[in-house]
Amino acid sequence: MRASRLVELLLLLQARGRTTAGVLATELEVSERTIHRDVDALSAAGVPIYAERGPHGGIQLVDGYRTRLTGLTGDEAEALFLSGLPGPAAELGLGTVVAAARLKVLAALPTELRARASRLVERFHLDAAGWFQASESVPHLAALANAGWEGRRLAISYQRGERHVERTVEPLGLVLKAGVWYIVASADGQVRTYRARRITDVRDVGETFTRPPGFDLPAHWGESIAAYEGAAPRVTVTIRIRRRAIPSLADLVGERALRAAEQLDPLPGDDGWERLRLSIDWPEEVPGRMVALGGDVEIIEPAEMRDRALGLAREVIARYASVS
């Protein structure tokens, strides 16, 4: 346990430079006395580390000292290489940078950890895009990322329906979800989310901005997703469906809706059929989704959804009947 803490202390100082014992103690969840004992242990082991007293003092390494990554465990080495996503990195304009960094880390690892990291790269591949979906073309992604990293304000043109909206935004971060890039930015005093593909023009306005104190991108995204999904309109639908078509139903209404479905008693003589009551998002789309399953499904209620599905089916029949 102590060896792991010593390595972590060393890497913290290497990354941050001079740091007070109080800050290090809080970071490593130990006492300041323990930090000073660890500093003495590192010094005795030949690490060029020293402490300066006084209001502007702290603990630091001799300038220019770097350590090899010998403190990594096997799991940590594997996780490090698992986190390198070449596809998204390339879209951000960082493909060669990520590749170079991985080579440097690989070279710094001990032999055994190097072998484990290499095996992971050989045996695991992440494809972030969904099936039958090509990656979106996002021509301004690198510019958006650079503005976020450098804290620069942007003027953007954003496609909303048939028109373009002009906005001045402060990029706070980028999110890749299911192969789609989103930018989270502050605009008009509110934090908003924009689909990056719909940004048709980006211009640096020559100003910098300060990030909102305490802004946490993963936490904000999680709250936004929960709010979006919670606010989506829903309709409760009772259907009769052949068991063989249930996997196809999951594709149309979502796995979550199917898992939450209430299974009702089947009707007499309905061998091979199930009756389900589901809560489905976006009511306007429900009739079309059900019609897509053809004769393998029947909407029982509500009557409005049944009638609309019937209307769509009649339109399809009329369309094909008109073809000579």
C-alpha positions in Angstrom: 0.0 0.0 0.0 2.8 2.4 0.9 4.7 1.6 -2.3 1.7 2.5 -4.3 1.3 5.8 -2.4 4.9 6.7 -2.9 4.6 6.2 -6.7 1.4 8.3 -6.7 3.1 11.0 -4.7 6.0 11.1 -7.1 3.7 11.3 -10.1 1.6 14.1 -8.5 4.8 16.2 -8.0 6.0 15.4 -11.5 2.6 16.6 -13.0 2.0 19.6 -10.7 5.4 20.9 -9.6 5.7 22.4 -6.2 2.8 21.4 -4.0 2.2 21.9 -0.3 2.1 19.0 2.2 -1.4 19.8 3.1 -2.6 19.5 -0.5 -0.8 16.3 -1.0 -2.2 14.9 2.3 -5.7 15.7 1.1 -5.1 14.2 -2.3 -3.7 10.9 -0.9 -6.0 10.8 2.1 -3.2 10.6 4.7 -1.8 13.0 7.3 0.8 15.7 6.6 3.2 13.8 8.9 2.8 10.8 6.6 3.6 12.9 3.6 6.8 14.2 5.2 7.8 10.6 6.1 7.2 9.6 2.4 9.3 12.5 1.2 12.2 11.3 3.4 11.7 7.7 2.1 11.9 8.9 -1.5 14.9 11.0 -0.8 16.7 8.1 0.8 15.9 6.0 -2.3 17.7 8.5 -4.4 14.8 10.5 -5.8 15.8 14.2 -6.0 13.0 15.5 -3.9 13.1 18.3 -1.3 10.8 20.5 0.8 11.0 24.3 1.4 9.5 25.9 4.4 7.7 29.2 4.6 4.5 30.7 3.1 5.7 30.2 -0.5 7.3 26.8 0.2 6.3 23.3 -0.6 7.5 19.9 -1.8 8.9 19.5 -5.3 11.3 17.5 -7.5 14.5 18.9 -8.9 13.7 20.6 -12.2 14.0 18.2 -15.1 13.6 15.0 -13.1 11.2 12.5 -14.7 10.4 9.0 -13.6 9.6 6.0 -15.7 6.1 4.5 -15.3 7.3 1.5 -13.3 4.6 2.1 -10.7 1.8 1.0 -13.0 0.0 -2.2 -12.2 -1.0 -4.6 -15.0 -4.6 -3.5 -14.8 -3.6 0.1 -14.9 -1.5 -0.4 -18.0 -4.3 -2.2 -19.7 -6.8 0.5 -18.7 -4.4 3.2 -20.1 -4.3 1.6 -23.5 -8.0 0.8 -23.5 -8.7 4.5 -23.0 -6.9 5.5 -26.3 -9.6 5.7 -28.9 -8.0 6.3 -32.3 -11.2 7.0 -34.2 -12.5 9.9 -32.0 -8.9 11.1 -31.5 -8.4 11.4 -35.3 -11.7 13.3 -35.6 -10.4 15.8 -33.1 -7.2 16.2 -35.1 -5.2 14.3 -32.5 -4.7 10.9 -34.2 -0.9 11.2 -34.6 -0.6 12.7 -31.2 -2.4 9.8 -29.5 -0.4 7.3 -31.5 2.9 9.0 -30.5 1.9 9.2 -26.8 1.0 5.5 -26.7 4.3 4.6 -28.2 6.1 6.6 -25.6 4.1 5.1 -22.7 4.7 1.6 -24.2 8.4 2.2 -24.3 8.5 3.3 -20.7 6.6 0.3 -19.4 8.4 -2.7 -17.9 8.6 -5.7 -20.1 5.7 -7.6 -18.6 3.3 -4.6 -18.6 4.3 -3.8 -22.1 3.3 -7.3 -23.2 -0.1 -7.0 -21.4 -0.8 -3.6 -22.9 0.1 -4.9 -26.4 -2.2 -7.9 -26.0 -5.1 -5.6 -25.2 -4.5 -3.5 -28.3 -4.4 -6.7 -30.4 -7.6 -8.2 -28.9 -9.9 -5.3 -28.2 -11.3 -2.8 -30.6 -14.0 -0.1 -29.9 -16.3 0.8 -32.8 -18.3 3.8 -31.4 -20.7 4.1 -34.3 -24.0 2.2 -34.4 -24.9 -0.4 -37.0 -25.6 0.8 -40.5 -24.3 4.2 -39.6 -21.3 5.9 -41.0 -19.4 8.4 -38.8 -20.9 11.8 -39.1 -18.9 14.4 -41.1 -18.0 17.1 -38.5 -15.7 19.6 -40.4 -15.4 22.1 -37.6 -14.8 19.5 -34.8 -11.1 20.3 -34.3 -11.8 24.1 -34.2 -14.5 23.5 -31.5 -12.1 21.3 -29.5 -9.3 23.8 -29.7 -11.6 26.6 -28.6 -12.7 24.5 -25.6 -9.2 23.7 -24.6 -7.9 27.2 -25.0 -11.0 29.0 -23.5 -11.8 31.0 -26.6 -15.2 32.4 -27.5 -16.6 31.5 -30.9 -19.3 32.8 -33.2 -21.1 29.8 -34.8 -23.8 29.3 -37.4 -26.1 26.5 -36.4 -28.6 24.7 -38.6 -32.0 24.5 -36.9 -34.6 23.0 -39.2 -34.7 25.0 -42.5 -32.9 28.1 -41.1 -29.5 29.0 -39.7 -29.1 30.6 -36.3 -26.1 32.7 -35.3 -24.8 32.3 -31.8 -21.8 33.4 -29.8 -20.8 30.5 -27.5 -18.2 29.6 -24.9 -17.3 25.9 -25.6 -17.1 24.0 -22.3 -16.6 20.5 -23.7 -17.3 17.8 -26.3 -19.2 14.6 -25.9 -19.2 11.6 -28.2 -22.4 9.5 -27.8 -23.2 6.5 -30.0 -20.9 7.9 -32.8 -22.4 11.4 -32.6 -20.5 14.4 -31.4 -22.1 17.1 -29.3 -20.7 20.4 -28.0 -21.7 21.7 -24.6 -21.3 25.5 -24.5 -22.4 28.5 -22.6 -24.6 30.8 -24.7 -26.6 33.8 -23.4 -25.8 32.9 -19.9 -27.1 29.3 -20.2 -25.4 26.0 -20.8 -26.7 24.5 -24.0 -26.0 21.4 -26.1 -25.5 21.5 -29.9 -25.1 18.7 -32.3 -21.7 19.4 -33.8 -22.6 18.2 -37.3 -25.2 21.0 -37.5 -22.6 23.7 -36.9 -21.9 25.0 -40.4 -19.5 27.8 -39.7 -17.1 28.7 -36.8 -15.3 31.9 -36.3 -12.9 32.9 -33.5 -14.1 36.3 -32.2 -10.7 37.0 -30.6 -11.9 36.8 -27.0 -11.2 34.4 -24.1 -13.6 33.3 -21.4 -13.5 31.8 -17.9 -15.1 28.5 -17.3 -17.9 28.5 -14.8 -16.4 27.5 -11.4 -17.0 23.9 -10.5 -18.4 23.0 -13.9 -18.3 19.2 -14.3 -18.9 18.0 -17.9 -19.7 14.3 -17.2 -22.1 15.3 -14.4 -23.8 18.0 -16.5 -24.1 15.5 -19.4 -25.7 12.9 -17.1 -28.2 15.4 -15.8 -29.0 16.6 -19.3 -29.6 13.0 -20.6 -31.8 12.3 -17.6 -33.8 15.5 -18.1 -34.2 14.9 -21.8 -35.4 11.3 -21.4 -37.6 12.3 -18.6 -39.3 15.0 -20.6 -39.8 13.0 -23.8 -43.5 12.5 -24.5 -44.8 9.0 -24.0 -47.8 6.9 -24.7 -49.0 3.6 -23.1 -49.8 1.1 -25.7 -51.3 -2.5 -25.4 -50.3 -4.8 -28.2 -50.6 -8.4 -29.3 -47.4 -9.7 -30.8 -46.0 -13.0 -32.1 -43.2 -14.2 -29.9 -40.9 -14.5 -32.9 -41.2 -10.8 -33.5 -40.3 -9.6 -30.0 -36.6 -9.1 -30.9 -37.6 -6.9 -33.8 -39.9 -5.0 -31.4 -36.9 -4.2 -29.2 -35.2 -2.7 -32.2 -38.2 -0.4 -32.8 -39.1 0.7 -29.3 -35.8 0.2 -27.5 -34.6 -2.4 -25.1 -35.4 -0.3 -22.0 -39.1 0.0 -23.0 -39.3 -3.7 -23.7 -37.7 -4.6 -20.4 -40.2 -2.4 -18.5 -43.2 -3.8 -20.4 -46.0 -5.4 -18.4 -46.8 -8.9 -19.6 -50.6 -9.5 -19.8 -52.5 -12.8 -19.9 -52.8 -14.0 -23.5 -56.1 -14.2 -25.2 -57.8 -17.6 -25.5 -56.4 -19.5 -28.5 -53.4 -17.2 -28.9 -50.8 -19.8 -29.1 -47.4 -18.3 -30.0 -48.6 -14.8 -29.2 -48.0 -12.4 -26.2 -49.9 -9.4 -24.9 -47.8 -6.6 -23.7 -48.4 -3.1 -22.2 -45.6 -0.7 -23.0 -44.7 2.9 -22.4 -43.2 4.1 -25.6 -41.4 7.5 -26.3 -42.6 9.9 -29.1 -46.3 8.9 -29.6 -46.3 10.4 -33.2 -43.9 7.7 -34.3 -45.6 4.7 -32.6 -48.1 3.8 -35.4 -45.4 3.7 -38.0 -43.1 1.5 -35.8 -46.0 -1.0 -35.3 -46.9 -1.1 -39.0 -43.2 -1.9 -39.7 -43.8 -5.3 -38.0 -46.5 -6.1 -40.5 -48.9 -8.9 -39.4 -46.8 -9.9 -36.5 -48.2 -7.2 -34.2 -51.6 -5.7 -33.5 -52.3 -2.5 -31.5 -55.2 -3.3 -29.1 -55.4 0.1 -27.4 -55.6 3.1 -27.3 -58.1 3.2 -30.1 -56.5 6.4 -31.6 -53.2 4.5 -32.1 -55.0 1.5 -33.6 -56.9 3.8 -36.0 -53.7 5.6 -37.1 -51.9 2.4 -37.7 -54.9 1.2 -39.8 -54.8 4.4 -41.8 -51.0 3.9 -42.5 -51.6 0.3 -43.6 -54.4 1.4 -46.0 -52.1 4.0 -47.5 -49.4 1.4 -48.1 -52.0 -1.0 -49.7 -53.3 1.9 -51.9 -49.8 2.8 -52.9 -48.9 -0.7 -54.1 -52.3 -1.3 -55.6 -51.9 1.7 -57.8 -48.7 0.3 -59.4 -49.7 -1.5 -62.6 
